[in-house]
Amino acid sequence: METITVVGKNVTEAADKALEELGIKKDNAHIEVLNEPSQGFLGLLGSKQAEVRVTVKKQPLDFMQDFLVDLLKMMGLKGEVDAYVKEDSILCLDIMGPDMGVLIGKRGQTLSSLQYILNIVLHREFQKMEGRLLVDVEGYRSRRENTLQRLAANLAEKVVATRKAVVLEPMSPQDRRIIHTTLQENPAVTTYSEGEESNRKVVITLK
């Protein structure tokens, strides 16, 4: 657990400074008062500042895992949450359990919304957190990624054969990123996105 010691004019100021430095909220901190402030002789000589030791109760991954478990209970869903760290320090939560399709939604739209909300919570509770959180349900994202990679490869071949651009259906930013990444090394085609965010589409065209 991360711990720092901070001084201030009073306990509240010292604690607030520590929370700001750690980038966490008070409910995720254990605050121990090491020294109360004292004014000293005549309010001048020997005066001391307040000193506190603040320890982070839960690190980001543990905090978000517990938060999601509680959220599932509130939704009446019985599931377990596997938490791990992916490459590039990406935090991952994988939900497993019966009847979890409701969390995925059409083309993963509900799952994307859940992930968006949890990322807001993550950066609200850990203000200095620079990474992001990926949420999956029963490995759905992996299956979806494989499907989109095959789709991208097949459509690229179609573009080359017909010499006509192909416009895909509207997709989430994450799905569009998969298409772009899959074809970025393709020597024959290039990709770009067009349209407003809620209706944004990937276009595959000849280079």
N, C-alpha and C positions, 0 to 999 in steps of 0.2 A: 504494500500500500504506500502511496506517495504521501510524504509528510514534510511540512515546512514549519519553521518558527518565525514569527513576525512580531514586531513591536509597534506600539501606537500610543497616542495620548491617553486613550482609554481602551477598555476591552473591546467595545463595539468597533472602534476604528481599526484596531489591530486585526480583529476577525474579518472585517470587510476587506481589508487589504490582502489578507491571505486568500480569501475566496476569489477575489479578482485575479490574483496571481495564478492561482490554480485553475481558474476558469470554470468553477463549479458553483452549484447552488448550495444554500445552507443545509437543506435536507439531505444532502449527500456528503456531509462533512461531520467529522467528530472534532469538536472544539474543546481543547483543554487549556484552562487558564494557568499559566506558569507563574506569573507575577501580576498582582494588582498594582495600579499606578499609585505613587505616593508623592506628595509635594515637598517633602523634606523640611529642613529647618527654615522657618519664616517663608515657606513656599519657594525657596530658592536653592539652598545648599542641600545636596544629596537627594534631589528629586529623581524619581524613577518613572519610566514609561511602563505601560502595561505590556505584557508579553504573553502570547498565546501560541500553542502548538496545534496545527490543524492537519488532520489526516483524512484523506479521501476514503470514504466507506466502500464505494464500488467503482471500479474502473469502467470505461465506456461499454465494453463487450458484456460484462456481467450485469451492468445496470440495464442495458437494453434487452438482454435475455429475460431478466426478471420482469421488466415492464411488459414485454410481449406475452409472457406467460399469464400475467394478471389480466391483460387485455383479452386474451382468449377465454379466460374464465368468465369475464364480464359479458362476453358474447355468447356464452353457453356452449362453447366448443371444447371438447376434450382432446388436447394435443400436447405433444412434447416439442421443445425448441432446442435444436442442436446449434451451438454457437462455436464459431472458429474464425481464425484470421486468414484471409487469402493473401496472395502476393500483392505487393504495393500497399500493404497495411490496410486492406479493405476488410471491414467487419462484416461477417456473414451470419445470418440467422436462417435456419432451415426448419420449417414447421412440418411435423409428422403426426399423423393421426387420422381417424375415420372422418368421413364427410367434410373434407377440407376443400372440396371443389368450390364452395361458396367464397373462399378467400382468393380464388384465382380469377373468376369472372370471365367474361367474353374476351378472348385473346389476351388474357392476363391483365385486363384493365383494373379490376379490383385489387389485384396484387400490386400493381404499380402505384395505386392510390395509397395502399397501406404502407408501402415502402417510403413514399413521399412524406406521409405523416410521421413515420418513425424517424426519418432523417431530421425533420423539424425538431422533434423531441430530443434527439441526440445532440444537436448543435445548440439547443436551448440549455440543456443540462451541462454540457461540456463546451463552453464557449470558445475554447482554444483548439477544439478538435478540427483538424483539417481534412481528415479522411471522410469516407462515405460508408453508408450501410447498405448492404444488399440483402433482400429478403426473398426467400424461396419457399415453395410448398411442395413437399414430396418430390423434389428434383425437377419441378416443372420447367424452371428456367433453362436447365441443361437440355432437356428435350426440345424446348422451344428454339434454343440456339442451334441445335443440330438441324432442326427442320428449316430454319431460315437460311442456314449455310447451304443446304442442298438446293433450296429455292433460288438463292442468289446465283449459284453455279449454273443451274438449268436455264435461268432467264438470261444470263450472260451469253450462253451458247445460242439462245434464240435471237438475241440482239445481233450477234455476229452473223448468223445465218440469214436473217431477214434484212439486216442493215437498217432496222427501225428501232427507235428508242422504246423502252417499256416503262410504264408508270405503275408503281405498286399501289396497293391500297394504303389508306392512312395507318400509320404505325406510331407506337410510343417512341420516345427518344432512344431508349435502350435497344429496341428492335431495329430502329434505323441504323444505329451504331454497328450492329452486327452485320447488316448488309454492306455498309461502307467498308468495314474492316475486312470482310471476306473477299471483297473484290478490289481492294486497294492495290494489290500486286498484280492484278490481271493486266496483261499488256495490251489487250484489245478493247477493253471497255473502261468507262469511268462512271462515277456516280455523284449525284448531288441531291439535295432536298429542296422541295418547293412547297408553297402553300402556307397558310396560317398554322399556328402551333397545334390546335385541336384537329386540324385536317391536313397535317403535314405529311408529304409522301416522298418516297425515294424514287428517283429517276435513274435508270440505267441506260447509257447511250454509248455509241462508238467513240473511241478516242479520236 
